[in-house]
Amino acid sequence: MITIQKADLHSSESLRLIEKLSSELANITGDGGTRHFNVDSMMAERALWLVARNETGDAVGCAALRPLSEQVAELKRMYSDRSEPGIGKVLLAFLEASAQRLGYSEIWLETRHANARAVKFYERNGYRVIDNYGPYIGRQEAVCLAKQLALNGSRGNL
């Protein structure tokens, strides 16, 4: 069973997960992806850092959500160590539900075409390719995806 909870981005386990993700991305794409993840952006009011834990409490995945606009959140640093099936799916579902509670109506993200496993994962979970946005405009190696969230009519805190 996987549980998801808000966590401290600066904790040793969070930093370990970020480093594992960066290493994996560097192996797949040649770039660890840290250039577009600013820790300061996680201090925004509607930003969120999550850690996934297995039954024994070990940190096995992570994800960040930060505001791009009033209605659009950006998913960053999504990672599963794949130590057991379903970590990514549970983490993504929790992140999407959290985004709705925070008042977002859409989630955007960027990955690389070379990261075919990630692209397929997001597409299987309802994300569609959109035009590259922000720092990814004009970058041929980047693929941006988005998902419209169901409207819940409320905005609150986690």
C-alpha positions as CSV (number, residue, x, y, z in Angstrom):
1,M,0.0,0.0,0.0
2,I,1.3,3.4,-1.0
3,T,0.5,6.5,1.1
4,I,1.1,10.1,0.0
5,Q,1.8,13.0,2.2
6,K,3.0,16.6,2.2
7,A,6.7,16.7,3.0
8,D,9.6,19.0,3.6
9,L,11.4,19.7,0.3
10,H,14.7,20.1,2.2
11,S,14.5,16.8,4.1
12,S,17.2,14.2,3.5
13,E,14.7,11.8,2.0
14,S,13.3,14.5,-0.4
15,L,16.8,15.5,-1.5
16,R,17.6,11.8,-2.0
17,L,14.6,11.3,-4.2
18,I,15.3,14.5,-6.2
19,E,18.9,13.3,-6.8
20,K,17.7,9.8,-7.9
21,L,15.3,11.5,-10.4
22,S,18.0,13.8,-11.7
23,S,20.4,10.9,-12.2
24,E,17.7,8.8,-14.0
25,L,16.8,11.8,-16.3
26,A,20.4,12.4,-17.1
27,N,20.8,8.8,-18.2
28,I,17.6,9.0,-20.4
29,T,17.9,12.5,-21.8
30,G,21.4,13.7,-21.1
31,D,20.0,16.4,-18.7
32,G,19.1,16.0,-15.0
33,G,16.3,18.5,-15.4
34,T,17.3,20.7,-12.4
35,R,17.5,23.9,-14.4
36,H,13.8,24.4,-14.5
37,F,13.1,23.5,-10.9
38,N,13.6,26.5,-8.6
39,V,13.2,25.6,-5.0
40,D,12.1,29.2,-4.2
41,S,9.0,28.6,-6.5
42,M,7.9,26.0,-4.0
43,M,7.4,28.7,-1.4
44,A,4.3,30.0,-3.2
45,E,1.0,29.8,-1.4
46,R,-0.5,27.1,-3.6
47,A,2.7,25.1,-4.1
48,L,2.9,21.6,-2.8
49,W,5.7,19.0,-2.3
50,L,4.6,15.4,-1.9
51,V,6.4,12.2,-0.9
52,A,5.1,8.6,-1.6
53,R,5.8,6.0,1.0
54,N,5.5,2.2,1.0
55,E,4.1,0.0,3.8
56,T,7.3,0.2,5.8
57,G,7.4,4.0,5.6
58,D,10.3,4.2,3.0
59,A,10.1,7.2,0.6
60,V,9.6,5.7,-2.8
61,G,8.4,8.6,-4.9
62,C,7.9,12.4,-5.0
63,A,6.2,15.2,-7.0
64,A,5.8,18.9,-6.9
65,L,3.0,21.2,-7.8
66,R,3.5,24.9,-8.3
67,P,1.3,27.7,-9.7
68,L,1.8,28.9,-13.3
69,S,-1.4,31.0,-13.1
70,E,-4.5,31.3,-11.1
71,Q,-6.0,28.3,-12.8
72,V,-3.0,26.3,-14.0
73,A,-0.6,24.4,-11.9
74,E,2.7,22.9,-13.1
75,L,3.7,19.4,-12.2
76,K,7.4,19.1,-11.5
77,R,9.9,16.5,-10.3
78,M,7.5,13.5,-10.5
79,Y,9.4,10.4,-9.6
80,S,8.8,6.8,-8.7
81,D,11.6,4.4,-7.8
82,R,9.4,1.6,-9.3
83,S,10.1,-0.6,-6.3
84,E,6.5,-1.7,-6.5
85,P,3.7,-1.3,-9.1
86,G,1.4,1.7,-9.0
87,I,3.5,4.3,-7.1
88,G,3.3,6.8,-10.0
89,K,-0.4,6.3,-10.5
90,V,-1.2,6.8,-6.8
91,L,1.1,9.8,-6.6
92,L,-0.4,11.4,-9.7
93,A,-4.0,10.8,-8.6
94,F,-3.3,12.4,-5.2
95,L,-1.5,15.3,-6.9
96,E,-4.5,15.9,-9.2
97,A,-7.0,15.8,-6.3
98,S,-4.8,18.2,-4.3
99,A,-4.6,20.6,-7.3
100,Q,-8.4,20.6,-7.5
101,R,-8.7,21.3,-3.7
102,L,-6.2,24.2,-4.2
103,G,-8.5,25.7,-6.9
104,Y,-6.6,24.8,-10.1
105,S,-8.6,23.7,-13.1
106,E,-5.6,22.4,-15.2
107,I,-2.2,20.8,-14.7
108,W,0.6,21.3,-17.2
109,L,4.0,19.6,-17.3
110,E,7.1,19.2,-19.5
111,T,9.2,16.1,-20.2
112,R,11.4,15.1,-23.0
113,H,10.5,13.1,-26.1
114,A,13.4,10.8,-25.2
115,N,11.6,10.0,-22.0
116,A,9.0,7.8,-23.8
117,R,8.0,5.9,-20.6
118,A,7.0,9.2,-19.0
119,V,5.1,10.5,-22.0
120,K,3.2,7.2,-22.3
121,F,2.4,7.3,-18.5
122,Y,0.9,10.8,-18.7
123,E,-1.0,10.0,-21.9
124,R,-2.5,6.9,-20.3
125,N,-3.6,9.0,-17.4
126,G,-5.5,11.6,-19.5
127,Y,-2.8,14.1,-20.4
128,R,-2.7,15.5,-23.9
129,V,0.2,17.1,-25.8
130,I,-0.1,20.9,-25.9
131,D,2.1,23.7,-27.4
132,N,5.3,24.2,-25.5
133,Y,5.0,26.9,-22.9
134,G,7.3,29.2,-21.0
135,P,11.0,28.2,-21.0
136,Y,10.2,25.2,-23.3
137,I,9.0,27.3,-26.3
138,G,11.2,26.5,-29.3
139,R,12.9,23.5,-27.6
140,Q,12.5,20.6,-29.9
141,E,13.5,18.0,-27.3
142,A,10.7,19.1,-25.0
143,V,7.1,17.8,-25.0
144,C,4.5,19.6,-22.9
145,L,1.3,17.9,-21.8
146,A,-1.8,19.1,-19.9
147,K,-4.9,17.7,-18.2
148,Q,-8.1,19.5,-17.5
149,L,-9.3,18.8,-14.0
150,A,-13.0,18.3,-13.1
151,L,-14.5,21.4,-11.6
152,N,-15.2,21.2,-7.9
153,G,-16.3,24.7,-7.3
154,S,-14.2,25.2,-4.1
155,R,-10.8,26.4,-3.2
156,G,-9.1,25.5,0.0
157,N,-5.9,24.4,1.7
158,L,-4.4,21.0,2.2
